[in-house]
Amino acid sequence: MLHKTGSRAVEAEGLTTQQWAVLGALSREKAQGGMSIGDLAKYLMVSRQNLSGLISRMERDGHVAVTPDGRDRRSRLVSMTASGQHVWHVLAQPKIMAYYEDVLGDFSINDVTHTLHYLLKMVDNMQRLDAQWVGGGNEAQEET
């Protein structure tokens, strides 16, 4: 539902929820010099493979630029272009904020606080499971 309804909120700008997540990550002060694809994947908690196609489409659309990392030539940095900044700050942000206001409109501050707490707890549990699977602790994964 988040993908479906969130994408509708920004579809006029040609964005999906995945693209808005990338632009949001790149808009942070910490990412002003760009982010490596690996760091961006880790931050968004997605695979590099899934992110690669998304970044290619966003580069084609002019929202991001991919350049070699000056510190490590094997790594590439993703940064927001001027067009991406305009789409993010001017076009998408007001719609995203309105979307969140609609979704959370009947939540009290207490409701939001508890929801965030439990969602973060779920993420921690999923990261713990992921670490176990990556470490070889899941027989089901070994069969695939």
CORFEN-V758680 format. One record per backbone hydrogen bond with DSSP energy under -0.5 kcal/mol. CO is the residue of the C=O (numbers start at 0). NH is the residue of the N-H. E is the energy in kcal/mol with one decimal. If there is no record, write none. Layout:
# CORFEN-V758680
[[CO & NH & E] [CO & NH & E]]
This chain:
# CORFEN-V758680
[[0 & 4 & -3.3] [0 & 5 & -0.6] [1 & 5 & -2.4] [2 & 6 & -2.1] [3 & 7 & -1.3] [4 & 8 & -1.3] [5 & 9 & -0.9] [6 & 9 & -0.6] [6 & 10 & -0.7] [7 & 10 & -0.6] [9 & 12 & -1.3] [9 & 14 & -1.6] [10 & 13 & -1.8] [15 & 19 & -2.5] [16 & 20 & -1.9] [17 & 21 & -1.9] [18 & 22 & -2.6] [19 & 23 & -2.5] [20 & 24 & -2.4] [21 & 25 & -2.5] [22 & 26 & -1.4] [23 & 27 & -0.5] [24 & 27 & -0.9] [27 & 30 & -1.7] [28 & 31 & -1.6] [30 & 33 & -2.4] [34 & 77 & -3.4] [35 & 39 & -2.7] [36 & 40 & -2.6] [37 & 41 & -2.3] [38 & 42 & -2.7] [39 & 43 & -2.5] [40 & 44 & -0.9] [40 & 45 & -2.2] [46 & 50 & -2.1] [47 & 51 & -2.2] [48 & 52 & -1.2] [49 & 53 & -1.2] [50 & 54 & -3.0] [51 & 55 & -2.2] [52 & 56 & -2.1] [53 & 57 & -2.3] [54 & 58 & -2.5] [55 & 59 & -2.3] [56 & 60 & -2.0] [57 & 62 & -2.3] [57 & 63 & -1.0] [58 & 61 & -1.1] [61 & 83 & -0.6] [62 & 80 & -2.1] [64 & 66 & -0.5] [64 & 78 & -2.3] [66 & 76 & -3.6] [71 & 68 & -0.6] [71 & 74 & -1.9] [74 & 68 & -2.7] [75 & 36 & -1.2] [76 & 66 & -2.4] [77 & 34 & -2.3] [78 & 64 & -2.8] [80 & 84 & -2.6] [81 & 85 & -2.3] [82 & 86 & -2.7] [83 & 87 & -2.8] [84 & 88 & -3.0] [85 & 89 & -2.0] [85 & 90 & -1.5] [86 & 91 & -3.5] [87 & 92 & -2.4] [90 & 94 & -0.6] [91 & 95 & -2.7] [92 & 96 & -2.8] [93 & 97 & -2.0] [94 & 98 & -2.3] [95 & 99 & -2.6] [96 & 100 & -2.3] [97 & 101 & -2.3] [98 & 102 & -2.7] [99 & 103 & -2.8] [100 & 104 & -0.6] [103 & 106 & -2.1] [107 & 111 & -2.4] [108 & 112 & -2.5] [109 & 113 & -2.6] [110 & 114 & -2.7] [111 & 115 & -2.8] [112 & 116 & -2.3] [113 & 117 & -2.5] [114 & 118 & -2.6] [115 & 119 & -2.7] [116 & 120 & -2.0] [117 & 121 & -2.2] [118 & 122 & -2.3] [119 & 123 & -2.4] [120 & 124 & -2.2] [121 & 125 & -2.6] [122 & 126 & -2.7] [123 & 127 & -2.2] [124 & 128 & -2.2] [125 & 129 & -2.6] [126 & 130 & -2.5] [127 & 131 & -1.8] [128 & 132 & -2.4] [129 & 133 & -2.8] [130 & 134 & -1.8] [131 & 136 & -3.0] [132 & 135 & -1.5] [136 & 138 & -0.6] [137 & 141 & -1.3] [138 & 142 & -1.2] [139 & 143 & -0.7] [140 & 143 & -0.7]]
